[in-house]
Amino acid sequence: MKIKDLKLPVLKYSYSSLTPNISEETMVTHHTKHHQSYLNKLLECVQVDLSLGEKELEEALANLEELSESIRKKVQNNGGGFYNHTLFWQFLTDKKISPSQKLLEVLLRDFGPFDEFKQKIINAGLSVFGSGWIWLLNTPQGLKIATTQNQDNPLMLNIQDRGEIVLAIDVWEHAYYLDYKQDRQSYLENIFNVLNYQKIEDLILKK
Ligand code: MN3
């Protein structure tokens, strides 16, 4: 979809359905305020550079250096913000899905037993100084955990860890502060209760 036509995505679950892991208040604010704001600011950039509006968002994020300097940082932050949150919502679910045997086997291959995978994701999240994201990437060498700062993501050229995104977890304080205050670790432990393991598996196994 062209950037000029982007809309705030509709969630497949209700704002209250991820409680107690993520509260309704957090979900409402995160989706209708933060995510909307990234979109609004990205569309402001289209007003400055109409050709940006004709591009796909993935294309723009992968080629930030092609944009004029006056909007480049704003597209990086807000285009990244819009893109990353659109992914993030898809990796959450209220359906209480457990990882399948197939997914567990792939995780075992690359990270060890599920608890070790979980701990590695949590450690990655705790290692992000300030705001950022945790990524699980499918690379030719297997699955890899990566982190980025701010709204950067693996599409961007300045990110070393390239690969297909098969999980995205927001570690900005706005994702957990209302529910967990500064306790990022508890947020990350609990988010495993509402991850959409089916979606992760489908992406890894390219279903
Ligand atoms: Mn966020």
py3Dmol code that shows the C-alpha trace and the ligand (Angstrom):
import py3Dmol

protein = """\
ATOM      1  CA  MET A   1       0.000   0.000   0.000  1.00  0.00           C
ATOM      2  CA  LYS A   2       1.242   3.476  -0.835  1.00  0.00           C
ATOM      3  CA  ILE A   3       2.219   5.657   2.116  1.00  0.00           C
ATOM      4  CA  LYS A   4      -0.433   8.262   1.269  1.00  0.00           C
ATOM      5  CA  ASP A   5      -3.143   5.571   1.641  1.00  0.00           C
ATOM      6  CA  LEU A   6      -1.974   4.119   4.971  1.00  0.00           C
ATOM      7  CA  LYS A   7      -4.604   3.802   7.706  1.00  0.00           C
ATOM      8  CA  LEU A   8      -4.395   2.862  11.351  1.00  0.00           C
ATOM      9  CA  PRO A   9      -4.913  -0.930  11.311  1.00  0.00           C
ATOM     10  CA  VAL A  10      -7.940  -2.436  13.040  1.00  0.00           C
ATOM     11  CA  LEU A  11      -6.949  -4.834  15.818  1.00  0.00           C
ATOM     12  CA  LYS A  12      -8.239  -8.419  15.754  1.00  0.00           C
ATOM     13  CA  TYR A  13      -8.905  -8.396  19.500  1.00  0.00           C
ATOM     14  CA  SER A  14     -10.492  -5.952  21.894  1.00  0.00           C
ATOM     15  CA  TYR A  15      -8.450  -3.472  23.891  1.00  0.00           C
ATOM     16  CA  SER A  16      -9.449  -5.188  27.132  1.00  0.00           C
ATOM     17  CA  SER A  17      -8.797  -8.756  25.997  1.00  0.00           C
ATOM     18  CA  LEU A  18      -5.085  -8.882  26.825  1.00  0.00           C
ATOM     19  CA  THR A  19      -5.587  -8.146  30.534  1.00  0.00           C
ATOM     20  CA  PRO A  20      -3.968  -8.661  32.966  1.00  0.00           C
ATOM     21  CA  ASN A  21      -0.866  -8.936  30.811  1.00  0.00           C
ATOM     22  CA  ILE A  22      -1.511  -5.626  29.039  1.00  0.00           C
ATOM     23  CA  SER A  23      -4.281  -3.365  30.329  1.00  0.00           C
ATOM     24  CA  GLU A  24      -7.089  -1.821  28.330  1.00  0.00           C
ATOM     25  CA  GLU A  25      -5.743   1.655  29.164  1.00  0.00           C
ATOM     26  CA  THR A  26      -2.322   0.794  27.764  1.00  0.00           C
ATOM     27  CA  MET A  27      -3.823  -0.717  24.619  1.00  0.00           C
ATOM     28  CA  VAL A  28      -6.148   2.229  23.950  1.00  0.00           C
ATOM     29  CA  THR A  29      -3.391   4.788  24.451  1.00  0.00           C
ATOM     30  CA  HIS A  30      -0.811   2.799  22.545  1.00  0.00           C
ATOM     31  CA  HIS A  31      -3.030   2.182  19.518  1.00  0.00           C
ATOM     32  CA  THR A  32      -5.176   5.319  19.263  1.00  0.00           C
ATOM     33  CA  LYS A  33      -2.612   7.871  20.474  1.00  0.00           C
ATOM     34  CA  HIS A  34       0.929   6.628  19.888  1.00  0.00           C
ATOM     35  CA  HIS A  35       0.387   4.584  16.729  1.00  0.00           C
ATOM     36  CA  GLN A  36      -1.959   7.214  15.292  1.00  0.00           C
ATOM     37  CA  SER A  37       0.585   9.913  16.018  1.00  0.00           C
ATOM     38  CA  TYR A  38       3.317   8.102  14.057  1.00  0.00           C
ATOM     39  CA  LEU A  39       0.938   7.868  11.124  1.00  0.00           C
ATOM     40  CA  ASN A  40      -0.053  11.541  11.363  1.00  0.00           C
ATOM     41  CA  LYS A  41       3.577  12.657  11.419  1.00  0.00           C
ATOM     42  CA  LEU A  42       4.491  10.350   8.546  1.00  0.00           C
ATOM     43  CA  LEU A  43       1.658  11.858   6.505  1.00  0.00           C
ATOM     44  CA  GLU A  44       2.961  15.338   7.356  1.00  0.00           C
ATOM     45  CA  CYS A  45       6.137  14.325   5.535  1.00  0.00           C
ATOM     46  CA  VAL A  46       4.037  13.444   2.473  1.00  0.00           C
ATOM     47  CA  GLN A  47       2.831  17.055   2.461  1.00  0.00           C
ATOM     48  CA  VAL A  48       6.475  18.131   2.194  1.00  0.00           C
ATOM     49  CA  ASP A  49       7.441  15.515  -0.405  1.00  0.00           C
ATOM     50  CA  LEU A  50       4.532  14.248  -2.497  1.00  0.00           C
ATOM     51  CA  SER A  51       6.684  11.543  -4.115  1.00  0.00           C
ATOM     52  CA  LEU A  52       7.048   9.932  -0.668  1.00  0.00           C
ATOM     53  CA  GLY A  53       3.301   9.325  -0.663  1.00  0.00           C
ATOM     54  CA  GLU A  54       3.580   7.208  -3.804  1.00  0.00           C
ATOM     55  CA  LYS A  55       6.128   4.830  -2.268  1.00  0.00           C
ATOM     56  CA  GLU A  56       5.512   1.675  -0.288  1.00  0.00           C
ATOM     57  CA  LEU A  57       6.504   2.177   3.351  1.00  0.00           C
ATOM     58  CA  GLU A  58       8.924  -0.778   3.281  1.00  0.00           C
ATOM     59  CA  GLU A  59      10.632   0.740   0.252  1.00  0.00           C
ATOM     60  CA  ALA A  60      10.984   4.148   1.897  1.00  0.00           C
ATOM     61  CA  LEU A  61      12.365   2.689   5.133  1.00  0.00           C
ATOM     62  CA  ALA A  62      14.889   0.561   3.256  1.00  0.00           C
ATOM     63  CA  ASN A  63      16.060   3.597   1.267  1.00  0.00           C
ATOM     64  CA  LEU A  64      16.022   6.461   3.754  1.00  0.00           C
ATOM     65  CA  GLU A  65      19.135   7.981   2.182  1.00  0.00           C
ATOM     66  CA  GLU A  66      17.070   8.769  -0.936  1.00  0.00           C
ATOM     67  CA  LEU A  67      14.870  11.177   1.022  1.00  0.00           C
ATOM     68  CA  SER A  68      15.695  14.822   1.414  1.00  0.00           C
ATOM     69  CA  GLU A  69      17.445  15.644   4.649  1.00  0.00           C
ATOM     70  CA  SER A  70      14.578  17.861   5.783  1.00  0.00           C
ATOM     71  CA  ILE A  71      12.241  14.867   6.240  1.00  0.00           C
ATOM     72  CA  ARG A  72      14.612  11.898   6.504  1.00  0.00           C
ATOM     73  CA  LYS A  73      14.768  11.684  10.298  1.00  0.00           C
ATOM     74  CA  LYS A  74      11.039  12.279  10.623  1.00  0.00           C
ATOM     75  CA  VAL A  75      10.264   9.445   8.181  1.00  0.00           C
ATOM     76  CA  GLN A  76      12.760   7.186   9.965  1.00  0.00           C
ATOM     77  CA  ASN A  77      11.119   7.806  13.343  1.00  0.00           C
ATOM     78  CA  ASN A  78       7.477   7.977  12.321  1.00  0.00           C
ATOM     79  CA  GLY A  79       7.501   5.646   9.322  1.00  0.00           C
ATOM     80  CA  GLY A  80       9.409   3.186  11.498  1.00  0.00           C
ATOM     81  CA  GLY A  81       6.958   3.789  14.328  1.00  0.00           C
ATOM     82  CA  PHE A  82       3.954   3.171  12.131  1.00  0.00           C
ATOM     83  CA  TYR A  83       5.464   0.059  10.545  1.00  0.00           C
ATOM     84  CA  ASN A  84       6.743  -1.468  13.782  1.00  0.00           C
ATOM     85  CA  HIS A  85       3.441  -1.090  15.626  1.00  0.00           C
ATOM     86  CA  THR A  86       1.484  -2.519  12.698  1.00  0.00           C
ATOM     87  CA  LEU A  87       3.642  -5.641  13.080  1.00  0.00           C
ATOM     88  CA  PHE A  88       3.553  -5.652  16.871  1.00  0.00           C
ATOM     89  CA  TRP A  89      -0.268  -5.872  17.080  1.00  0.00           C
ATOM     90  CA  GLN A  90      -0.215  -8.940  14.825  1.00  0.00           C
ATOM     91  CA  PHE A  91       2.102 -10.744  17.206  1.00  0.00           C
ATOM     92  CA  LEU A  92      -0.349 -10.375  20.099  1.00  0.00           C
ATOM     93  CA  THR A  93      -3.530 -12.389  20.565  1.00  0.00           C
ATOM     94  CA  ASP A  94      -6.281 -13.003  23.104  1.00  0.00           C
ATOM     95  CA  LYS A  95      -6.636 -16.634  21.966  1.00  0.00           C
ATOM     96  CA  LYS A  96      -4.230 -18.135  24.510  1.00  0.00           C
ATOM     97  CA  ILE A  97      -2.210 -19.974  21.888  1.00  0.00           C
ATOM     98  CA  SER A  98       0.666 -22.188  23.019  1.00  0.00           C
ATOM     99  CA  PRO A  99       3.723 -22.788  20.853  1.00  0.00           C
ATOM    100  CA  SER A 100       3.238 -25.901  18.725  1.00  0.00           C
ATOM    101  CA  GLN A 101       5.657 -28.837  18.724  1.00  0.00           C
ATOM    102  CA  LYS A 102       6.920 -27.671  15.330  1.00  0.00           C
ATOM    103  CA  LEU A 103       7.700 -24.177  16.565  1.00  0.00           C
ATOM    104  CA  LEU A 104       9.321 -25.546  19.712  1.00  0.00           C
ATOM    105  CA  GLU A 105      11.604 -27.684  17.562  1.00  0.00           C
ATOM    106  CA  VAL A 106      12.776 -24.703  15.494  1.00  0.00           C
ATOM    107  CA  LEU A 107      13.379 -22.657  18.633  1.00  0.00           C
ATOM    108  CA  LEU A 108      15.225 -25.592  20.197  1.00  0.00           C
ATOM    109  CA  ARG A 109      17.482 -25.808  17.146  1.00  0.00           C
ATOM    110  CA  ASP A 110      18.543 -22.161  17.405  1.00  0.00           C
ATOM    111  CA  PHE A 111      18.136 -21.220  21.067  1.00  0.00           C
ATOM    112  CA  GLY A 112      17.664 -24.318  23.207  1.00  0.00           C
ATOM    113  CA  PRO A 113      14.526 -25.247  25.179  1.00  0.00           C
ATOM    114  CA  PHE A 114      11.656 -22.731  25.154  1.00  0.00           C
ATOM    115  CA  ASP A 115      12.572 -21.273  28.561  1.00  0.00           C
ATOM    116  CA  GLU A 116      16.024 -20.450  27.241  1.00  0.00           C
ATOM    117  CA  PHE A 117      14.548 -18.782  24.173  1.00  0.00           C
ATOM    118  CA  LYS A 118      12.251 -16.771  26.428  1.00  0.00           C
ATOM    119  CA  GLN A 119      15.156 -15.733  28.653  1.00  0.00           C
ATOM    120  CA  LYS A 120      17.205 -14.671  25.637  1.00  0.00           C
ATOM    121  CA  ILE A 121      14.347 -12.495  24.388  1.00  0.00           C
ATOM    122  CA  ILE A 122      13.936 -10.956  27.855  1.00  0.00           C
ATOM    123  CA  ASN A 123      17.688 -10.335  28.157  1.00  0.00           C
ATOM    124  CA  ALA A 124      17.699  -8.698  24.722  1.00  0.00           C
ATOM    125  CA  GLY A 125      14.866  -6.410  25.826  1.00  0.00           C
ATOM    126  CA  LEU A 126      16.641  -5.519  29.049  1.00  0.00           C
ATOM    127  CA  SER A 127      19.786  -4.679  27.070  1.00  0.00           C
ATOM    128  CA  VAL A 128      18.020  -1.928  25.101  1.00  0.00           C
ATOM    129  CA  PHE A 129      19.050   1.385  26.665  1.00  0.00           C
ATOM    130  CA  GLY A 130      16.128   3.776  26.518  1.00  0.00           C
ATOM    131  CA  SER A 131      13.482   3.012  23.922  1.00  0.00           C
ATOM    132  CA  GLY A 132      13.565   0.375  21.230  1.00  0.00           C
ATOM    133  CA  TRP A 133      12.479  -2.978  19.893  1.00  0.00           C
ATOM    134  CA  ILE A 134      13.281  -6.672  20.120  1.00  0.00           C
ATOM    135  CA  TRP A 135      13.212  -8.609  16.842  1.00  0.00           C
ATOM    136  CA  LEU A 136      13.233 -12.273  16.014  1.00  0.00           C
ATOM    137  CA  LEU A 137      14.643 -12.568  12.518  1.00  0.00           C
ATOM    138  CA  ASN A 138      14.650 -15.481  10.119  1.00  0.00           C
ATOM    139  CA  THR A 139      18.026 -15.400   8.366  1.00  0.00           C
ATOM    140  CA  PRO A 140      19.774 -17.886   6.070  1.00  0.00           C
ATOM    141  CA  GLN A 141      21.835 -18.862   9.123  1.00  0.00           C
ATOM    142  CA  GLY A 142      18.730 -19.549  11.198  1.00  0.00           C
ATOM    143  CA  LEU A 143      16.741 -17.539  13.699  1.00  0.00           C
ATOM    144  CA  LYS A 144      18.462 -14.585  15.297  1.00  0.00           C
ATOM    145  CA  ILE A 145      17.454 -12.174  18.076  1.00  0.00           C
ATOM    146  CA  ALA A 146      18.237  -8.514  17.419  1.00  0.00           C
ATOM    147  CA  THR A 147      17.421  -5.171  19.016  1.00  0.00           C
ATOM    148  CA  THR A 148      17.128  -1.640  17.689  1.00  0.00           C
ATOM    149  CA  GLN A 149      16.889   1.806  19.271  1.00  0.00           C
ATOM    150  CA  ASN A 150      13.959   4.166  18.972  1.00  0.00           C
ATOM    151  CA  GLN A 151      11.753   3.205  15.985  1.00  0.00           C
ATOM    152  CA  ASP A 152      14.544   1.755  13.876  1.00  0.00           C
ATOM    153  CA  ASN A 153      13.879  -1.664  12.399  1.00  0.00           C
ATOM    154  CA  PRO A 154      15.666  -4.329  10.378  1.00  0.00           C
ATOM    155  CA  LEU A 155      14.494  -2.851   7.057  1.00  0.00           C
ATOM    156  CA  MET A 156      16.761   0.132   7.522  1.00  0.00           C
ATOM    157  CA  LEU A 157      20.184   0.114   5.996  1.00  0.00           C
ATOM    158  CA  ASN A 158      21.910   1.200   9.173  1.00  0.00           C
ATOM    159  CA  ILE A 159      20.772  -1.946  10.943  1.00  0.00           C
ATOM    160  CA  GLN A 160      23.317  -4.747  10.840  1.00  0.00           C
ATOM    161  CA  ASP A 161      20.979  -7.600  11.669  1.00  0.00           C
ATOM    162  CA  ARG A 162      18.996  -8.116   8.494  1.00  0.00           C
ATOM    163  CA  GLY A 163      16.469 -10.860   8.065  1.00  0.00           C
ATOM    164  CA  GLU A 164      12.776 -11.496   7.761  1.00  0.00           C
ATOM    165  CA  ILE A 165      10.901 -10.249  10.808  1.00  0.00           C
ATOM    166  CA  VAL A 166       9.024 -13.100  12.522  1.00  0.00           C
ATOM    167  CA  LEU A 167       8.420 -11.373  15.875  1.00  0.00           C
ATOM    168  CA  ALA A 168       8.494  -7.745  17.038  1.00  0.00           C
ATOM    169  CA  ILE A 169       8.229  -6.643  20.667  1.00  0.00           C
ATOM    170  CA  ASP A 170       7.932  -3.008  21.703  1.00  0.00           C
ATOM    171  CA  VAL A 171      10.165  -2.072  24.637  1.00  0.00           C
ATOM    172  CA  TRP A 172       9.302   1.608  24.813  1.00  0.00           C
ATOM    173  CA  GLU A 173       8.100   2.621  28.268  1.00  0.00           C
ATOM    174  CA  HIS A 174       4.734   3.625  26.780  1.00  0.00           C
ATOM    175  CA  ALA A 175       4.154  -0.095  26.088  1.00  0.00           C
ATOM    176  CA  TYR A 176       4.257  -1.048  29.772  1.00  0.00           C
ATOM    177  CA  TYR A 177       4.594   1.909  32.133  1.00  0.00           C
ATOM    178  CA  LEU A 178       0.897   2.148  33.088  1.00  0.00           C
ATOM    179  CA  ASP A 179       0.867  -1.567  33.963  1.00  0.00           C
ATOM    180  CA  TYR A 180       4.375  -2.292  35.213  1.00  0.00           C
ATOM    181  CA  LYS A 181       5.888   1.144  35.963  1.00  0.00           C
ATOM    182  CA  GLN A 182       9.632   0.839  35.265  1.00  0.00           C
ATOM    183  CA  ASP A 183       9.599  -2.986  35.507  1.00  0.00           C
ATOM    184  CA  ARG A 184      10.412  -3.915  31.922  1.00  0.00           C
ATOM    185  CA  GLN A 185      11.334  -7.464  32.936  1.00  0.00           C
ATOM    186  CA  SER A 186       7.845  -8.271  34.274  1.00  0.00           C
ATOM    187  CA  TYR A 187       6.274  -6.786  31.142  1.00  0.00           C
ATOM    188  CA  LEU A 188       8.457  -8.991  28.972  1.00  0.00           C
ATOM    189  CA  GLU A 189       7.786 -12.110  31.061  1.00  0.00           C
ATOM    190  CA  ASN A 190       4.033 -11.546  30.832  1.00  0.00           C
ATOM    191  CA  ILE A 191       3.915 -10.694  27.159  1.00  0.00           C
ATOM    192  CA  PHE A 192       4.738 -14.343  26.494  1.00  0.00           C
ATOM    193  CA  ASN A 193       1.185 -15.113  27.743  1.00  0.00           C
ATOM    194  CA  VAL A 194      -0.350 -13.179  24.852  1.00  0.00           C
ATOM    195  CA  LEU A 195       2.055 -13.838  21.980  1.00  0.00           C
ATOM    196  CA  ASN A 196       0.545 -15.151  18.759  1.00  0.00           C
ATOM    197  CA  TYR A 197       2.719 -18.249  18.398  1.00  0.00           C
ATOM    198  CA  GLN A 198       0.684 -19.364  15.395  1.00  0.00           C
ATOM    199  CA  LYS A 199       1.631 -16.201  13.517  1.00  0.00           C
ATOM    200  CA  ILE A 200       5.314 -16.632  14.439  1.00  0.00           C
ATOM    201  CA  GLU A 201       5.250 -20.257  13.265  1.00  0.00           C
ATOM    202  CA  ASP A 202       3.477 -19.385  10.010  1.00  0.00           C
ATOM    203  CA  LEU A 203       6.127 -16.787   9.197  1.00  0.00           C
ATOM    204  CA  ILE A 204       9.058 -19.044  10.084  1.00  0.00           C
ATOM    205  CA  LEU A 205       7.695 -22.022   8.156  1.00  0.00           C
ATOM    206  CA  LYS A 206       6.420 -19.698   5.373  1.00  0.00           C
ATOM    207  CA  LYS A 207       2.915 -21.143   5.476  1.00  0.00           C
TER     208      LYS A 207
END
"""
ligand_1 = """\
1
MN3
Mn 4.984 1.600 21.043
"""
view = py3Dmol.view(width=600, height=400)
view.addModel(protein, "pdb")
view.setStyle({"model": 0}, {"cartoon": {"style": "trace"}})
view.addModel(ligand_1, "xyz")
view.setStyle({"model": 1}, {"stick": {}})
view.zoomTo()
view.show()
